[in-house]
């Protein structure tokens, strides 16, 4: 069976097992957690736990509770674009989270890397959205992580994305300087928009290829605002193909969020995900200071659009248990 390991730190020492787990996973009541513990779904240091047992620092809880533990085996580790003693550059596929969010277990890239490189202190430097594919840098020690985060903070990292946008822009290159803030009058809390009192945001957009109704555009980021490319391309009148939030009425995203996958909604979106790819990162190497550039090839789904092939929509996926599979998952995966 699939399981998840939680290592207890000093802050949790002295707490009851059922109290700790119901606080850590608040969607599970203490009564429900206790029922799972009594059923043998939680081990403490290799033996069945008791709800009232008091935890000690260094204890390991092995949890078999579906939803807290994974429901499916882990996906393959994404392709490595570059690796040395300080960092690893991955080609993150669309659909993979960089770091899990929420209480229900989801496989994230950082956990997969920690399992694959157990001898390294693996940490994130930056993030890209779940639907966005492309270059993702992960460091292998704390010193490299601190340097790379400083590079990003001081904008020493040059970031270039590729996007497929709706329509064919009349311009070849456009400097987009439009402040970004929270969108006004939107039902979607995470939606951003251009506004006079927003944060300064600057994108250089260049048309690489006109596709007869769409265009392949490179987007160079001079700032790093939330959803910057998606907001700026909507601002130009050329939102990203497949974007469920930008270039669409709020109702479109809400219908998708509710689980609707009707042919009409798919036709309205035109693509299974927002067509955005983190193509190239250029930065000073954290150890040597030498210029380093990493590129991720355009993924097959976006390349198909460029080649004129209709998008392939994924079949519905059923979440199934992993009977007969034994996989350990660290706390922060």
C-alpha positions as CSV (number, residue, x, y, z in Angstrom):
1,X,0.0,0.0,0.0
2,X,1.0,3.6,-0.5
3,X,2.0,5.5,2.6
4,X,3.3,8.9,3.8
5,X,5.9,9.4,6.5
6,X,5.8,12.4,8.9
7,X,8.8,13.1,11.1
8,X,7.9,14.8,14.3
9,X,9.8,17.9,15.3
10,X,10.2,19.5,18.7
11,X,7.1,21.8,18.3
12,X,4.8,18.7,18.1
13,X,6.6,16.8,20.9
14,X,4.2,16.0,23.8
15,X,1.0,16.1,21.7
16,X,-1.3,13.2,21.3
17,X,-1.2,11.4,18.0
18,X,-4.8,12.0,17.1
19,X,-4.7,15.7,18.2
20,X,-1.5,16.3,16.1
21,X,-2.9,14.6,13.0
22,X,-6.3,16.3,13.1
23,X,-4.6,19.7,13.5
24,X,-2.1,19.0,10.7
25,X,-4.9,17.8,8.4
26,X,-7.8,19.9,9.5
27,X,-10.3,18.4,7.0
28,X,-10.1,15.2,9.0
29,X,-11.9,15.4,12.4
30,X,-10.2,14.0,15.5
31,X,-12.8,11.3,15.7
32,X,-12.1,10.2,12.1
33,X,-8.4,10.3,12.7
34,X,-8.8,8.2,15.8
35,X,-10.9,5.7,13.9
36,X,-8.1,5.3,11.3
37,X,-5.5,4.9,14.0
38,X,-7.4,2.2,15.8
39,X,-7.8,0.4,12.4
40,X,-4.1,0.3,12.0
41,X,-3.7,3.0,9.4
42,X,-1.0,4.8,11.4
43,X,2.3,3.4,12.5
44,X,4.5,5.1,15.1
45,X,8.2,4.1,14.6
46,X,7.1,0.9,12.9
47,X,4.5,-0.3,15.3
48,X,0.7,0.4,15.4
49,X,0.0,3.8,17.0
50,X,-2.5,4.6,19.7
51,X,-4.7,7.7,19.5
52,X,-3.7,8.9,23.0
53,X,0.0,8.1,22.7
54,X,2.3,11.2,23.2
55,X,4.7,12.1,20.4
56,X,8.4,12.7,20.9
57,X,10.8,14.6,18.7
58,X,12.2,12.3,16.1
59,X,9.2,10.0,16.0
60,X,8.1,8.9,12.5
61,X,4.4,8.4,11.8
62,X,3.8,6.2,8.8
63,X,0.3,7.0,7.5
64,X,-1.9,4.9,5.2
65,X,-5.0,7.1,5.3
66,X,-6.2,7.7,1.7
67,X,-5.9,11.4,0.9
68,X,-3.3,12.0,3.5
69,X,-1.2,9.2,1.9
70,X,-1.0,9.2,-1.9
71,X,-3.7,7.5,-4.0
72,X,-1.5,6.8,-7.0
73,X,2.2,5.8,-7.5
74,X,4.5,8.7,-8.2
75,X,4.9,10.0,-11.7
76,X,8.4,9.7,-13.4
77,X,11.0,12.3,-12.5
78,X,10.9,15.0,-15.2
79,X,13.7,15.2,-17.7
80,X,16.9,16.7,-16.4
81,X,18.2,19.5,-18.6
82,X,21.4,20.3,-16.7
83,X,22.9,19.1,-13.4
84,X,26.1,19.8,-11.5
85,X,27.2,19.9,-7.8
86,X,25.1,23.0,-7.1
87,X,21.9,22.7,-9.0
88,X,19.5,20.7,-11.2
89,X,17.5,22.2,-14.0
90,X,14.3,20.2,-14.9
91,X,11.9,20.4,-17.7
92,X,8.7,20.5,-15.7
93,X,5.7,19.1,-17.5
94,X,2.4,20.8,-17.6
95,X,0.0,19.5,-14.9
96,X,2.8,18.9,-12.3
97,X,2.8,21.0,-9.2
98,X,6.2,22.4,-8.1
99,X,5.1,22.0,-4.5
100,X,1.9,20.4,-3.2
101,X,-0.9,22.7,-2.1
102,X,-3.9,21.9,0.1
103,X,-4.4,19.0,2.5
104,X,-5.2,16.3,0.0
105,X,-2.0,14.6,-1.1
106,X,-0.7,15.6,-4.5
107,X,2.6,14.6,-6.0
108,X,4.9,17.6,-6.4
109,X,8.3,18.0,-8.2
110,X,10.2,18.9,-5.0
111,X,9.2,15.7,-3.3
112,X,10.1,13.6,-6.3
113,X,13.5,15.2,-6.4
114,X,14.1,14.7,-2.7
115,X,13.4,11.0,-3.1
116,X,15.7,10.8,-6.1
117,X,18.6,12.8,-4.6
118,X,18.5,11.7,-0.9
119,X,22.1,12.8,-0.3
120,X,21.5,16.4,-1.2
121,X,19.8,19.3,0.6
122,X,17.2,19.9,-2.2
123,X,15.3,23.2,-2.2
124,X,13.2,25.3,-4.5
125,X,14.5,28.6,-5.9
126,X,11.5,29.7,-7.8
127,X,8.1,28.3,-9.0
128,X,6.0,28.1,-12.1
129,X,2.3,27.5,-12.3
130,X,0.9,24.0,-12.5
131,X,-0.3,24.3,-16.1
132,X,2.9,26.0,-17.2
133,X,5.7,23.8,-18.6
134,X,9.4,24.5,-18.8
135,X,12.6,25.2,-17.0
136,X,12.6,24.8,-13.2
137,X,15.8,25.2,-11.1
138,X,16.3,23.3,-7.9
139,X,19.5,23.7,-5.8
140,X,21.4,20.9,-4.1
141,X,22.7,22.8,-1.0
142,X,21.8,25.8,1.1
143,X,24.6,28.0,-0.1
144,X,23.6,27.6,-3.7
145,X,20.0,28.2,-2.8
146,X,20.8,31.5,-1.0
147,X,22.8,32.7,-4.0
148,X,20.2,31.8,-6.6
149,X,17.4,33.4,-4.6
150,X,19.4,36.6,-4.4
151,X,19.9,36.4,-8.2
152,X,16.1,36.2,-8.7
153,X,15.5,39.0,-6.1
154,X,18.0,41.3,-7.8
155,X,16.7,40.4,-11.3
156,X,19.9,38.9,-12.4
157,X,18.0,36.0,-14.0
158,X,16.8,36.6,-17.5
159,X,13.5,34.7,-18.1
160,X,12.0,34.1,-21.5
161,X,8.7,32.3,-22.1
162,X,7.0,31.0,-25.2
163,X,3.2,31.4,-25.5
164,X,0.6,30.6,-28.1
165,X,-1.9,33.5,-28.2
166,X,-5.2,34.0,-29.7
167,X,-5.2,36.1,-32.9
168,X,-2.3,37.4,-34.9
169,X,-0.8,40.6,-33.5
170,X,-0.2,43.4,-35.9
171,X,3.0,44.3,-34.1
172,X,6.3,42.3,-34.4
173,X,7.7,43.4,-31.0
174,X,5.8,45.2,-28.3
175,X,7.1,46.7,-25.0
176,X,4.2,46.2,-22.5
177,X,4.4,48.4,-19.5
178,X,1.2,48.1,-17.6
179,X,0.9,48.0,-13.8
180,X,-0.7,44.8,-12.3
181,X,-2.9,44.5,-9.3
182,X,-6.0,42.7,-8.2
183,X,-8.7,42.6,-10.9
184,X,-11.8,44.7,-10.2
185,X,-15.3,43.3,-10.3
186,X,-14.2,39.7,-10.6
187,X,-15.7,36.6,-8.9
188,X,-12.3,34.9,-9.1
189,X,-10.1,35.9,-6.2
190,X,-6.8,34.9,-7.8
191,X,-7.5,36.9,-11.0
192,X,-5.1,39.9,-11.6
193,X,-5.5,42.8,-14.0
194,X,-3.9,46.0,-15.2
195,X,-4.7,49.0,-13.1
196,X,-3.2,52.5,-12.5
197,X,-2.3,51.8,-8.9
198,X,-0.9,48.3,-9.5
199,X,2.8,47.2,-9.2
200,X,5.1,48.1,-12.1
201,X,5.3,45.4,-14.7
202,X,7.2,45.2,-17.9
203,X,7.1,42.5,-20.6
204,X,8.8,42.4,-24.0
205,X,6.6,40.4,-26.5
206,X,7.9,39.3,-29.9
207,X,6.0,37.4,-32.5
208,X,8.0,34.4,-33.7
209,X,5.4,32.8,-36.0
210,X,1.9,33.7,-37.2
211,X,-0.3,30.6,-37.3
212,X,-3.5,31.6,-39.0
213,X,-5.7,32.6,-36.1
214,X,-3.0,32.2,-33.5
215,X,0.6,33.2,-33.0
216,X,3.7,31.9,-31.3
217,X,5.1,34.7,-29.1
218,X,8.3,35.0,-27.0
219,X,7.8,36.9,-23.8
220,X,10.8,38.4,-21.9
221,X,10.1,39.3,-18.3
222,X,11.7,42.4,-16.8
223,X,9.6,42.1,-13.7
224,X,8.0,39.1,-11.9
225,X,4.4,39.8,-11.1
226,X,1.8,37.1,-10.5
227,X,0.4,35.9,-13.8
228,X,2.3,38.7,-15.6
229,X,2.4,37.2,-19.1
230,X,-1.2,36.1,-19.0
231,X,-2.4,39.5,-17.8
232,X,-0.2,41.5,-20.2
233,X,-1.2,39.4,-23.2
234,X,-4.9,39.8,-22.3
235,X,-4.1,43.5,-22.1
236,X,-2.9,43.5,-25.7
237,X,-6.1,41.8,-26.9
238,X,-4.2,38.5,-27.5
239,X,-4.8,36.3,-24.4
240,X,-3.2,32.9,-24.2
241,X,-4.8,30.0,-26.0
242,X,-6.4,27.7,-23.4
243,X,-6.4,30.2,-20.6
244,X,-9.4,29.6,-18.3
245,X,-9.2,32.9,-16.4
246,X,-7.8,35.6,-18.8
247,X,-9.5,36.4,-22.0
248,X,-12.6,34.6,-20.7
249,X,-15.6,35.6,-18.6
250,X,-15.5,34.5,-15.0
251,X,-18.2,31.9,-15.7
252,X,-15.8,30.0,-17.9
253,X,-13.3,29.3,-15.1
254,X,-16.1,28.6,-12.6
255,X,-17.7,26.0,-15.0
256,X,-14.3,24.3,-15.4
257,X,-13.7,24.4,-11.7
258,X,-17.1,22.7,-11.1
259,X,-15.9,19.8,-13.3
260,X,-17.6,20.6,-16.6
261,X,-15.7,19.3,-19.6
262,X,-18.4,19.7,-22.3
263,X,-17.5,19.9,-26.0
264,X,-18.8,23.5,-26.0
265,X,-16.5,24.5,-23.2
266,X,-13.5,22.8,-24.8
267,X,-14.2,24.5,-28.0
268,X,-14.4,27.9,-26.2
269,X,-11.0,27.3,-24.5
270,X,-9.4,25.8,-27.6
271,X,-6.6,24.1,-25.7
272,X,-6.4,21.8,-22.6
273,X,-4.2,24.3,-20.6
274,X,-2.9,27.8,-20.9
275,X,-0.3,27.6,-23.7
276,X,2.7,28.9,-21.8
277,X,6.2,27.4,-21.6
278,X,9.2,28.6,-19.5
279,X,11.6,28.3,-22.4
280,X,14.9,29.8,-21.2
281,X,16.6,30.9,-18.0
282,X,20.0,32.7,-18.1
283,X,21.8,33.5,-14.8
284,X,25.2,33.6,-13.1
285,X,26.1,30.2,-11.8
286,X,25.8,30.2,-8.0
287,X,29.2,28.7,-7.4
288,X,31.4,29.9,-10.3
289,X,29.6,33.1,-11.3
290,X,29.9,32.1,-14.9
291,X,27.0,32.8,-17.3
292,X,24.6,29.8,-17.5
293,X,21.7,29.3,-19.9
294,X,19.2,26.5,-19.7
295,X,16.5,25.9,-22.3
296,X,13.6,23.4,-22.4
297,X,12.3,22.4,-25.8
298,X,8.7,23.3,-26.6
299,X,6.5,20.5,-25.3
300,X,4.6,18.2,-27.7
301,X,1.2,19.8,-27.0
302,X,2.3,23.3,-27.9
303,X,4.5,22.1,-30.8
304,X,1.4,20.4,-32.2
305,X,-0.4,23.8,-32.3
306,X,2.5,25.4,-34.0
307,X,2.5,22.5,-36.6
308,X,-1.2,23.0,-37.2
309,X,-2.4,19.8,-35.4
310,X,-5.7,19.9,-33.4
311,X,-5.1,19.7,-29.7
312,X,-5.4,16.4,-28.0
313,X,-7.6,16.6,-24.9
314,X,-6.8,14.2,-22.1
315,X,-9.3,11.5,-21.2
316,X,-10.9,11.8,-17.7
317,X,-8.6,10.3,-15.1
318,X,-10.0,8.2,-12.3
319,X,-8.1,8.3,-9.0
320,X,-7.4,4.7,-7.9
321,X,-5.7,3.2,-5.0
322,X,-2.2,1.7,-5.3
323,X,-2.9,-1.8,-4.1
324,X,0.3,-3.9,-3.9
325,X,2.5,-0.8,-4.3
326,X,4.8,0.3,-1.4
327,X,6.1,3.8,-1.7
328,X,7.4,6.0,1.0
329,X,6.6,9.7,0.8
330,X,8.5,12.3,3.0
331,X,6.6,14.9,4.9
332,X,7.4,17.8,2.6
333,X,6.9,16.1,-0.8
